Amino acid sequence: MALVIPASASTYGDSTTTEGGMLRKYVLAQFRSDSDLEWVRETRSLIGKDELKYKDFLSARPRLRENHSLWMRIEHGIGQATIIVIDPEPVKYNILFAALANEADPEFLRNKKLLTEECAIAIIAGTPISYLPLNLAQAVPWGLYDHIANLEQFLPEAIKSRIGGGLKQAQIFAARAHATFDLPNANNSDVSTDSIFKSPLSQLMLTELLATTRTYDHESPSTLPVLNEAATEIAKAAASFLPEELIMRASKLFSEVDSRAIPSVPMRVRHFSPNSLV
């Protein structure tokens, strides 16, 4: 059976953080290029703002709700987003419980810097891009893909070293890595983002992934080379069933722009597992 090549698409993601000090949540909202964002322009015009921020939206909400037609479009518009939340707090407690169970050095339990570093590594390790060559070996016939050669560059510690910046950069990278697997054929909140590698539709979804360019607000350029290398690795693994065009564009699949150049969306923070998409 011939593989159906998906039409090219693009997404844009913008982010915010919650309160909570060092362990605050990082929230990424991602919209596909076919999303209807006319409600953003209407809302900005109504409240007199060039850039729509959540605080402005919150204060204007009673007035906006009086415009029933617009409010329905706002609710529908926000519902088009994929929301990804990277929450380090449960990761921290898992690390602490494991350390206690293994009778770790008490100094480790008191060292906030070491604990934060371990949280960062664990968050990266939970993404589909960590150990990517081994993951791809589940989706691509073994004889067609050398999954050992590039494994080292996709180890969690190696990724963390390249993106730098500690926990915040790890959260940004993780959110973007999970968002990469936000695909129409995997759009199910009960499915983890790495399930693509085990799915009978894996070849179609990997092709969708490589047909979708992704742009984020300018805040973490160090994550882009790693993400683009991951896309290149996927293209290399899937070369036997991909058109040349998708293989060639894989190395530039991810980019950043200033959010002021794109209509911004006020995000409502909702909590989901870092391994889930909505």
Buried (B, 14 or more C-beta within 10 A) or exposed (E): EEEEBBEEBBBBBBBBEEEEEBBBBBBBBBBBEEBEBEBBEBBBEEBEBEEBEBEBBEEBBEEBEEBEEBBEBBEEBBEBBBBBBBBBEEBBEEBBEEBEEEEEEEEEBEEEEBBBBBBBBBBBBBBBBBBBBEBBBBBBEEEEBEBEEBBEBBBBBBBBEBBEBBBBBBBBBBBBBBBBBBBEBBEEEEBBBBBBBEBEBBBBBBBBBBBBBBBBBEEBEEBBEBBBBBBBBBBBBBBEBBEEEBBEBBEEBBBBEEBEEBBBBBBEEEEBBBBBBB
